[in-house]
Amino acid sequence: MGDKVSHPDHYNWLPGIECMDVVKHFDFLLGNVLKYCWRSGKKGSESELDDLKKALYYLQEKIKLVEAEQVDTVSNSALSMLGRIGYS
């Protein structure tokens, strides 16, 4: 049985790899997606469905963020092009 604070079993069920070692390489939102998928069905007090819903929530938030960034990039490119042709 792992340390309940720093190495809980639901994050260490794969031999030789801990969830934290993977998720620390991702941003907050994607890290949470991975974390909740990783522990899905492994944490006794919460259901597998709860963890999957949490993962989906963070994934949807990440999608919103990426979509907003794409809109901003397109808008800024259009404004830049208009500025270059004399519209401002």
C-alpha positions in Angstrom: 0.0 0.0 0.0 1.4 3.4 -1.0 1.7 6.6 1.1 -1.9 8.0 1.1 -0.6 11.6 0.7 2.3 11.5 -1.7 1.9 8.2 -3.4 -1.7 7.0 -3.2 -2.5 3.6 -4.7 -4.9 5.0 -7.2 -2.1 6.9 -8.9 0.4 4.0 -8.7 -1.4 1.0 -10.0 0.8 0.7 -13.1 4.1 -1.0 -12.3 7.1 1.4 -12.4 5.2 4.6 -13.3 3.3 7.1 -11.2 0.6 9.4 -12.5 2.5 12.5 -11.2 5.6 11.6 -13.3 3.4 11.9 -16.4 1.0 14.7 -15.7 3.7 17.2 -14.7 4.7 17.4 -18.3 1.3 18.8 -19.3 -0.6 22.0 -18.6 -3.2 22.2 -15.8 -6.2 21.2 -17.9 -4.7 18.3 -19.8 -2.9 17.2 -16.7 -6.3 16.9 -14.9 -7.7 15.0 -17.9 -4.9 12.5 -17.6 -5.2 12.3 -13.8 -8.9 11.6 -13.7 -8.6 9.0 -16.5 -5.6 7.4 -14.7 -7.4 6.9 -11.5 -10.8 6.1 -13.0 -12.3 3.2 -11.2 -9.3 2.9 -8.9 -10.3 5.2 -6.1 -12.7 3.4 -3.8 -14.7 6.4 -2.5 -15.5 7.7 -6.0 -17.1 5.9 -8.9 -15.5 5.4 -12.3 -18.2 7.5 -13.9 -17.4 10.5 -11.6 -13.8 10.4 -12.6 -14.7 10.1 -16.3 -17.1 13.1 -16.0 -14.3 15.1 -14.3 -11.9 14.2 -17.1 -14.5 15.2 -19.7 -15.1 18.6 -17.9 -11.4 19.4 -18.0 -11.1 18.3 -21.7 -14.1 20.5 -22.6 -12.4 23.4 -20.9 -9.2 22.8 -22.8 -11.2 22.6 -26.1 -12.8 26.0 -25.3 -9.4 27.5 -24.6 -7.9 26.2 -27.8 -10.9 27.3 -29.8 -10.7 30.8 -28.3 -7.0 31.0 -29.1 -7.7 30.0 -32.7 -10.3 32.7 -33.0 -8.0 35.3 -31.5 -5.2 34.3 -34.0 -7.5 34.6 -37.0 -8.9 37.9 -35.7 -5.4 39.3 -35.1 -4.2 38.1 -38.6 -7.2 39.7 -40.3 -6.7 43.0 -38.4 -3.0 42.9 -39.3 -3.8 42.4 -43.0 -6.3 45.2 -42.9 -3.8 47.5 -41.4 -1.2 46.6 -44.1 -3.7 47.6 -46.9 -4.6 50.9 -45.3 -7.7 50.0 -43.2 -7.5 50.7 -39.5 
